[in-house]
């Protein structure tokens, strides 16, 4: 039994020490050898495989891959594509900016101008800007649909959104639209272009930029290239999370824990946005899921395709003579949006642009950088100041909705190399050591809180089940009795 299969069967969270030498394919410029060393270290430590690509000043300086693409231990190949979750939002957002650039719509327009049925239930004045800045109050997918499988049905999702009332007044809070963002942006794009979302990805990005692996709604003929997702068993507690009192109890406990370190956590909103019923059994890697478009979370990418798209953005909207976006629109798209000061789902300021968030690395925060990371460790971003872009894909791990420590470390290694190549002074080792210590402590605290959350959810779920079993019949009987009394009063 290989190390990967054994670790999965034993329920390892996400790490494994490979006994065999790690083989890395591809090429790496001599100025970016730290990126190669980081990839080798990560593949040795974590399950599965990975790909990473870096562009600097319009040149592809890193294109590497390694590890395994599935539990059987088959090698990660040059053309391997991986499900990349919220990294897909960066692709969807780029398409929106292209259409704004062409004058088909504008960020300040009301959504209902192009999508009339959207303009009901308190959504009449919501703007495209509010959607892209995650301020529209339409993240609560758990209330919109009865099962995660509904996400495979575009028409059902559109109708569910049309009938939904914002969970808060639009513009009042910033609440990450974890699973609804893609349908909101995607439906607008389809209405103004008359084309399907998969066709837009192919015609506006993949073909013009010569991308070898960028799909949102992948045709069956490329499914064999897809890496298999390798999940830790710790995700199973999401399956039947009870709402109401259970969510309140869990939220209260975590709020007290994180509040002690200054983090305001609204746990109930987290599950409303990211945990529709049945999500833990929803297979993002199944053929049924891969062939449909879920533009907030089911993109299949190579790292080089992501990096090249962002390299075009880092270069002012153009690469190798191919322009996808004007500098003027790009400046509007990447301007930090006015913060609401109140956060739901994600308890801190992500420095949102329009569809992109700010970037944090183990080598600092490049303030002009923008992009999008994804659940499980994928991510891609651009830094216009350095004319620099990074793309990374993986097939194992949980992390957070915005990647995990692997994403930050790989980004940090690439950023340090690009800065050195550009002659920019590096952050002192003393400061970096302190930052690493803080990051390590934070990582340990997140793991501890997650473990506590798992135990608390299981306890509350068990209590909720017992309550329903013991009191359900009595409550139903009492409800019928009250209904009879009400009918008698009406008759009188």
RAGI-V255691 format. One record per pair of residues at least 24 apart in sequence whose ideal C-beta (glycine too) atoms are under 10 Angstrom apart, sorted by the first residue. I is the first residue (numbers start at 1). J is the second residue. Records with the same first field share a line. If there is no record, write none. Layout:
I = J / J
This chain:
1 = 73
2 = 68 / 71 / 72 / 73
3 = 47 / 68 / 73
4 = 46 / 47 / 48 / 49 / 67 / 68 / 70 / 71 / 72 / 73 / 230 / 396
5 = 47 / 68 / 70 / 71 / 72 / 73 / 230
6 = 71
7 = 46 / 47 / 48 / 71 / 230 / 232 / 396
8 = 47 / 48 / 71 / 230 / 231 / 232 / 233 / 396
9 = 71 / 233
10 = 233
11 = 232 / 233 / 234
12 = 46 / 47 / 230 / 232 / 233 / 234 / 396
13 = 47 / 232 / 233 / 234 / 235 / 396 / 397 / 398 / 447 / 450 / 451
14 = 45 / 46 / 47 / 48 / 230 / 231 / 232 / 234 / 376 / 377 / 394 / 396 / 397 / 398 / 399 / 404 / 406
15 = 42 / 44 / 45 / 46 / 47 / 232 / 396 / 397
16 = 44 / 45 / 46 / 47 / 48 / 396
17 = 44 / 45 / 46
18 = 43 / 44 / 45 / 46 / 47 / 67 / 68
19 = 44
20 = 44 / 73
22 = 66 / 67
23 = 65 / 66 / 67 / 75 / 76
24 = 50 / 52 / 64 / 65 / 66 / 67 / 76
25 = 51 / 63 / 64 / 65 / 66 / 75 / 76 / 77 / 78
26 = 51 / 52 / 53 / 62 / 63 / 64 / 65 / 66 / 78 / 303 / 304
27 = 60 / 61 / 62 / 63 / 64
28 = 52 / 54 / 61 / 62 / 63 / 64 / 417
29 = 54 / 56 / 59 / 60 / 61 / 62 / 63 / 417 / 421
30 = 61 / 417 / 421
31 = 56 / 61 / 62 / 417 / 418 / 420 / 421 / 422
32 = 56 / 61 / 62 / 64 / 413 / 414 / 416 / 417 / 418 / 420 / 421
33 = 62 / 413 / 417
34 = 410 / 412 / 413 / 414 / 416 / 417 / 420
35 = 61 / 62 / 64 / 390 / 392 / 410 / 411 / 412 / 413 / 414 / 415 / 416 / 417 / 418
36 = 62 / 64 / 66 / 413
37 = 413
38 = 64 / 362 / 406 / 409 / 410 / 411 / 412 / 413 / 414 / 417
39 = 64 / 65 / 66 / 67 / 392 / 406 / 409 / 410 / 413
40 = 64 / 66 / 67
41 = 406 / 409 / 410 / 413
42 = 66 / 67 / 377 / 392 / 394 / 405 / 406 / 409 / 410
43 = 67 / 68 / 76 / 394
45 = 406
46 = 230 / 377 / 394 / 395 / 396 / 397 / 404 / 406
47 = 71 / 230 / 231 / 232 / 394 / 395 / 396 / 397
48 = 76 / 82 / 227 / 228 / 229 / 230 / 376 / 377 / 394 / 395 / 396 / 397
49 = 74 / 75 / 76 / 77 / 80 / 82 / 227 / 228 / 230 / 393 / 394 / 395 / 396
50 = 76 / 80 / 82 / 227 / 303 / 377 / 378 / 392 / 393 / 394 / 395 / 396 / 406 / 410
51 = 76 / 77 / 78 / 79 / 80 / 81 / 82 / 213 / 227 / 301 / 302 / 303 / 304 / 305 / 306 / 307 / 378 / 391 / 392 / 393 / 394 / 395
52 = 303 / 304 / 306 / 307 / 390 / 391 / 392 / 393 / 394 / 406 / 410 / 411 / 413 / 414
53 = 302 / 303 / 304 / 305 / 306 / 307 / 308 / 310 / 311 / 380 / 389 / 390 / 391 / 392 / 393 / 414
54 = 303 / 304 / 307 / 311 / 388 / 389 / 390 / 391 / 392 / 410 / 411 / 413 / 414 / 415 / 417 / 418
55 = 304 / 307 / 308 / 309 / 310 / 311 / 312 / 314 / 315 / 319 / 382 / 387 / 388 / 389 / 390 / 391 / 414 / 418
56 = 311 / 314 / 383 / 386 / 387 / 388 / 389 / 390 / 414 / 417 / 418 / 421 / 422
57 = 311 / 314 / 315 / 386 / 387 / 388 / 418 / 421 / 422
58 = 311 / 312 / 314 / 315 / 318 / 319 / 320 / 387 / 388 / 389
59 = 311 / 387
60 = 304 / 307 / 308 / 311 / 389
61 = 307 / 388 / 414 / 417 / 418 / 421
62 = 303 / 304 / 307 / 390 / 391 / 410 / 413 / 414 / 417
63 = 302 / 303 / 304 / 307 / 308 / 391
64 = 303 / 304
65 = 302 / 303 / 304 / 393
67 = 227 / 394 / 395 / 396
68 = 227 / 228 / 230 / 395 / 396
69 = 225 / 226 / 227 / 228 / 230 / 395
70 = 226 / 227 / 228 / 229 / 230 / 285 / 395
71 = 228 / 229 / 230 / 395 / 396
72 = 228
74 = 227 / 228
76 = 227 / 393 / 394 / 395
77 = 225 / 227
78 = 212 / 213 / 225 / 302 / 304
79 = 212 / 213 / 222 / 224 / 225 / 302 / 304
80 = 213 / 225 / 226 / 227 / 300 / 302 / 303 / 393 / 395
81 = 212 / 213 / 214 / 215 / 218 / 222 / 223 / 224 / 225 / 226 / 227 / 290 / 299 / 300 / 301 / 302 / 303 / 305 / 393 / 395
82 = 213 / 225 / 226 / 227 / 228 / 229 / 285 / 299 / 300 / 301 / 302 / 303 / 374 / 376 / 377 / 378 / 392 / 393 / 394 / 395 / 396
83 = 218 / 226 / 227 / 228 / 229 / 283 / 284 / 285 / 289 / 290 / 297 / 298 / 299 / 300 / 301 / 374 / 375 / 376 / 378 / 393 / 394 / 395
84 = 216 / 284 / 297 / 298 / 299 / 300 / 301 / 302 / 303 / 306 / 372 / 373 / 374 / 375 / 376 / 377 / 378 / 379 / 380 / 391 / 392 / 393 / 394 / 395
85 = 178 / 179 / 229 / 284 / 294 / 296 / 297 / 298 / 299 / 372 / 373 / 374 / 375 / 376 / 377 / 378 / 379 / 399 / 401 / 402 / 403
86 = 176 / 178 / 179 / 181 / 182 / 274 / 296 / 297 / 299 / 357 / 372 / 373 / 374 / 375 / 376 / 378 / 379 / 401 / 402 / 403
87 = 297 / 299 / 301 / 306 / 371 / 372 / 373 / 374 / 375 / 376 / 377 / 378 / 379 / 380 / 381 / 391 / 392 / 393 / 402 / 403 / 407
88 = 181 / 182 / 201 / 214 / 215 / 216 / 293 / 294 / 295 / 296 / 297 / 298 / 299 / 300 / 301 / 306 / 372 / 374 / 378
89 = 132 / 134 / 176 / 177 / 178 / 181 / 182 / 185 / 295 / 296 / 297 / 299 / 355 / 356 / 357 / 371 / 372 / 373 / 374
90 = 299 / 306 / 309 / 310 / 313 / 355 / 356 / 357 / 370 / 371 / 372 / 373 / 374 / 379 / 380 / 381 / 382 / 391
91 = 182 / 197 / 200 / 201 / 204 / 205 / 206 / 214 / 215 / 216 / 295 / 299 / 301 / 305 / 306 / 309 / 310 / 355 / 372 / 380
92 = 132 / 181 / 182 / 183 / 184 / 185 / 186 / 189 / 197 / 200 / 201 / 216 / 293 / 295 / 296 / 297 / 299 / 355 / 372
93 = 132 / 181 / 182 / 185 / 295 / 333 / 353 / 354 / 355 / 356 / 370 / 371 / 372
94 = 201 / 204 / 205 / 309 / 310 / 312 / 313 / 324 / 325 / 330 / 333 / 355 / 356 / 372
95 = 185 / 186 / 188 / 189 / 193 / 197 / 200 / 201 / 203 / 204 / 205 / 216 / 295 / 324 / 355
96 = 128 / 131 / 132 / 185 / 186 / 188 / 189 / 192 / 200 / 333 / 354 / 355
97 = 132 / 313 / 317 / 324 / 325 / 326 / 329 / 330 / 332 / 333 / 334 / 353 / 354 / 355 / 356
98 = 189 / 193 / 200 / 204 / 205 / 208 / 317 / 324 / 325 / 326 / 329 / 333
99 = 188 / 189 / 192 / 193 / 200 / 204 / 329
100 = 128 / 132 / 192 / 325 / 326 / 329 / 332 / 333 / 354
101 = 317 / 323 / 324 / 325 / 326 / 328 / 329 / 330 / 332 / 333
102 = 192 / 193 / 325 / 326 / 329
103 = 329
104 = 188 / 189 / 191 / 192 / 193
105 = 188 / 189 / 191 / 192 / 193
106 = 332
107 = 131 / 132 / 133 / 329 / 332 / 333 / 337 / 354
109 = 188
111 = 136 / 138 / 161 / 184 / 185 / 187 / 188 / 191
113 = 188 / 191 / 192
114 = 187 / 188 / 189 / 190 / 191 / 192
115 = 158 / 161 / 162 / 184 / 187 / 188 / 190 / 191 / 192
116 = 162 / 191
117 = 158 / 159 / 161 / 162 / 163 / 187
118 = 158 / 161 / 162 / 164 / 184 / 187 / 188 / 191
119 = 162
120 = 162 / 163 / 164 / 165
121 = 161 / 162 / 163 / 164 / 165 / 166
122 = 164 / 165 / 166 / 169 / 170
123 = 161 / 162 / 163 / 164 / 165 / 166 / 170
124 = 170
125 = 170 / 171
126 = 166 / 170 / 171 / 184
127 = 170 / 171
128 = 184 / 185 / 188 / 354
129 = 171 / 332 / 337 / 338 / 354
130 = 166 / 170 / 171 / 174 / 337
131 = 170 / 177 / 180 / 181 / 184 / 185 / 188 / 354 / 355
132 = 177 / 181 / 184 / 185 / 188 / 333 / 337 / 352 / 353 / 354 / 355 / 356
133 = 171 / 174 / 177 / 336 / 337 / 338 / 339 / 340 / 352 / 353 / 354 / 355
134 = 173 / 174 / 175 / 176 / 177 / 178 / 180 / 181 / 273 / 337 / 340 / 343 / 344 / 345 / 346 / 350 / 352 / 355 / 357
135 = 166 / 168 / 169 / 170 / 171 / 172 / 173 / 174 / 175 / 177 / 337 / 338 / 339 / 340 / 342 / 352
136 = 166 / 167 / 168 / 170 / 171 / 173 / 175 / 177 / 180 / 181 / 184
137 = 164 / 165 / 166 / 167 / 168 / 169 / 170 / 171 / 172 / 173 / 174 / 175 / 177 / 344
138 = 164 / 165 / 166 / 167 / 168 / 170 / 175 / 177 / 180 / 181 / 183 / 184 / 273
139 = 166 / 167 / 168 / 173 / 174 / 175 / 176 / 177 / 178 / 179 / 180 / 181 / 184 / 269 / 270 / 272 / 273 / 274 / 344 / 345
140 = 164 / 165 / 166 / 167 / 168 / 175 / 177 / 179 / 180 / 268 / 269 / 271 / 272 / 273 / 276 / 344 / 345
141 = 177 / 178 / 179 / 180 / 183 / 272 / 273 / 274 / 275 / 276 / 279 / 296
142 = 179 / 241 / 243 / 247 / 268 / 269 / 271 / 272 / 273 / 274 / 275 / 276 / 277 / 279
143 = 167 / 243 / 272 / 276
144 = 179 / 180 / 183 / 272 / 276
145 = 179 / 180 / 276 / 277 / 278
146 = 276 / 277 / 278
147 = 276 / 277 / 278 / 279 / 281 / 282
148 = 179 / 238 / 275 / 276 / 277 / 278 / 279 / 280 / 281 / 282 / 283 / 284
149 = 276 / 277 / 278 / 279 / 281 / 282 / 283 / 288 / 289
150 = 276 / 277 / 278 / 282
151 = 179 / 180 / 182 / 183 / 276 / 278 / 279 / 282 / 284 / 289 / 292 / 293 / 294 / 296 / 297 / 298
152 = 282 / 286 / 288 / 289 / 291 / 292 / 293 / 294 / 298
153 = 292
154 = 183 / 186 / 187 / 190 / 196 / 197 / 217 / 292 / 293 / 294 / 295
155 = 187
156 = 183
157 = 182 / 183 / 184 / 186 / 187 / 294
158 = 183 / 184 / 186 / 187 / 190 / 191
161 = 187
162 = 187
167 = 269 / 272 / 273 / 344
168 = 269 / 340 / 342 / 344
171 = 338 / 340
172 = 340 / 341 / 342 / 344
173 = 266 / 269 / 340 / 341 / 342 / 343 / 344 / 345
174 = 337 / 338 / 339 / 340 / 341 / 342 / 343 / 344 / 345 / 346 / 348 / 349 / 350 / 352
175 = 266 / 269 / 270 / 272 / 273 / 340 / 342 / 343 / 344 / 345 / 346
176 = 269 / 270 / 273 / 274 / 343 / 344 / 345 / 346 / 350 / 352 / 357 / 401 / 402
177 = 273 / 296 / 345
178 = 270 / 272 / 273 / 274 / 275 / 296 / 297 / 345 / 346 / 375 / 401
179 = 273 / 274 / 275 / 276 / 279 / 294 / 296 / 297
180 = 273 / 296
181 = 273 / 295 / 296 / 297 / 355
182 = 216 / 293 / 294 / 295 / 296 / 297 / 298 / 299
183 = 293 / 294 / 295 / 296
184 = 295 / 296
185 = 295 / 296 / 355
186 = 216 / 217 / 293 / 294 / 295 / 296
187 = 295
189 = 295
190 = 293
196 = 293
197 = 292 / 293 / 294 / 295
198 = 291 / 292 / 293 / 295
199 = 293
200 = 293 / 295
201 = 293 / 295 / 299
204 = 324
205 = 305 / 308 / 309 / 312 / 324
206 = 305 / 309
208 = 312 / 319 / 322 / 323 / 324
209 = 305 / 308 / 309 / 311 / 312 / 319 / 320 / 322 / 324
210 = 305 / 308 / 319 / 320 / 322
211 = 301 / 302 / 304 / 305 / 306 / 307 / 308 / 309
212 = 301 / 302 / 304 / 305 / 308
213 = 299 / 300 / 301 / 302 / 303 / 304 / 305 / 306 / 393
214 = 299 / 300 / 301 / 302 / 304 / 305 / 306 / 308 / 309
215 = 290 / 291 / 293 / 298 / 299 / 300 / 301 / 302 / 305
216 = 290 / 292 / 293 / 294 / 295 / 296 / 297 / 298 / 299 / 300 / 301
217 = 289 / 290 / 291 / 292 / 293 / 294 / 295 / 298 / 299 / 300
218 = 287 / 289 / 290 / 291 / 292 / 293 / 298 / 299 / 300
219 = 290 / 291
220 = 287 / 290 / 291
222 = 290 / 291 / 300
223 = 285 / 286 / 287 / 290 / 291 / 300
225 = 300 / 302
226 = 285 / 287 / 290 / 300 / 395
227 = 285 / 300 / 393 / 394 / 395 / 396
228 = 285 / 395 / 396
229 = 283 / 284 / 285 / 286 / 376 / 394 / 395 / 396 / 397
230 = 285 / 376 / 394 / 395 / 396 / 397
231 = 280 / 283 / 284 / 285 / 376 / 395 / 396 / 397 / 398
232 = 396 / 397 / 398
234 = 398 / 450 / 451 / 454
235 = 279 / 280 / 281 / 398 / 454
236 = 280 / 281 / 454 / 458
237 = 280 / 450 / 453 / 454 / 455 / 456 / 457 / 458 / 461
238 = 271 / 274 / 275 / 276 / 277 / 278 / 279 / 280 / 281 / 282 / 454 / 457
239 = 275 / 277 / 278 / 279 / 280 / 281 / 282 / 461
240 = 277 / 278 / 280 / 281 / 457 / 461 / 464 / 465
241 = 271 / 275 / 277 / 279 / 280 / 457 / 460 / 461 / 464
242 = 271 / 457 / 460 / 461 / 462 / 463 / 464 / 465 / 467 / 468
243 = 268 / 271 / 272 / 275 / 277 / 464
244 = 268 / 464
245 = 460 / 463 / 464 / 467
246 = 271 / 456 / 457 / 459 / 460 / 461 / 463 / 464 / 467
247 = 271 / 272 / 275 / 457 / 460
248 = 460
249 = 456 / 457 / 459 / 460 / 463 / 464
250 = 452 / 453 / 456 / 457 / 459 / 460 / 461
251 = 453
252 = 456
253 = 449 / 452 / 453 / 456 / 457 / 460
254 = 347 / 449 / 450 / 452 / 453 / 456
255 = 347
257 = 445 / 448 / 449 / 452 / 453
258 = 347 / 445 / 446 / 449
259 = 347
261 = 441 / 442 / 445
262 = 347 / 348
263 = 343 / 347 / 348 / 445 / 449
264 = 342 / 343 / 344 / 347 / 348
265 = 343 / 344 / 345 / 346 / 347 / 348 / 449
266 = 342 / 343 / 344 / 345 / 346 / 347
267 = 345 / 347 / 453
268 = 344 / 345
269 = 343 / 344 / 345 / 346 / 347
270 = 344 / 345 / 346 / 347 / 401
271 = 345 / 457
272 = 344 / 345
273 = 344 / 345 / 346 / 401
274 = 345 / 346 / 375 / 401
284 = 375 / 376
285 = 395
296 = 374
297 = 374 / 375 / 401
299 = 374 / 378 / 393
300 = 393
301 = 374 / 378 / 380 / 391 / 392 / 393
302 = 391 / 393
303 = 378 / 379 / 380 / 390 / 391 / 392 / 393 / 394 / 410
304 = 391 / 393
305 = 380 / 391 / 393
306 = 371 / 372 / 378 / 379 / 380 / 381 / 389 / 390 / 391 / 392 / 393
307 = 380 / 381 / 382 / 388 / 389 / 390 / 391 / 392 / 414
308 = 380 / 389 / 391
309 = 380 / 382 / 389 / 391
310 = 356 / 369 / 370 / 371 / 372 / 380 / 381 / 382 / 383 / 388 / 389 / 390 / 391
311 = 380 / 382 / 387 / 388 / 389 / 390 / 391
312 = 382 / 389
313 = 356 / 370 / 371 / 380 / 381 / 382 / 383 / 384 / 389
314 = 368 / 369 / 370 / 371 / 381 / 382 / 383 / 384 / 385 / 386 / 387 / 388 / 389 / 390
315 = 382 / 384 / 387 / 388 / 389
316 = 384 / 387
317 = 384
319 = 387 / 389
327 = 384
330 = 370 / 382 / 384
331 = 384
333 = 370
334 = 368 / 369 / 370 / 371 / 382 / 384
335 = 370
336 = 367 / 368 / 370
345 = 401
346 = 400 / 401 / 402
350 = 401 / 402
356 = 381 / 382
357 = 381 / 402
359 = 383 / 390 / 402 / 407 / 408 / 411 / 415
360 = 402 / 403 / 407 / 408 / 411 / 412 / 439
361 = 390 / 407 / 408 / 409 / 410 / 411 / 412 / 413 / 414 / 415 / 416 / 435
362 = 405 / 407 / 408 / 409 / 410 / 411 / 412 / 413 / 415 / 416 / 432 / 435 / 436 / 439
363 = 408 / 409 / 411 / 412 / 413 / 414 / 415 / 416 / 417 / 418 / 419 / 426 / 427 / 432 / 435
364 = 412 / 415 / 416 / 419 / 426 / 427 / 431 / 432 / 435
365 = 415
366 = 411 / 415 / 418 / 419
369 = 411 / 415
371 = 411
372 = 402 / 403
373 = 399 / 400 / 401 / 402 / 403 / 404 / 407 / 408 / 411
374 = 399 / 400 / 401 / 402 / 403 / 404 / 407
375 = 399 / 400 / 401 / 402 / 403 / 404
376 = 400 / 401 / 403 / 404 / 406 / 407
377 = 403 / 404 / 405 / 406 / 407 / 408 / 410
378 = 403 / 404 / 406 / 407
379 = 403 / 404 / 406 / 407 / 408 / 410 / 411
380 = 407 / 411
381 = 407 / 411 / 414 / 415
383 = 411 / 414 / 415 / 418 / 419
385 = 419 / 422 / 424
386 = 415 / 418 / 419 / 421 / 422 / 424
387 = 418 / 422
388 = 414 / 415 / 417 / 418 / 419 / 421 / 422
389 = 414 / 418
390 = 414 / 415 / 418
398 = 450
399 = 446
400 = 446 / 450
404 = 443 / 446
405 = 439 / 440 / 442 / 443 / 446
408 = 439 / 443
409 = 436 / 439
412 = 436 / 439
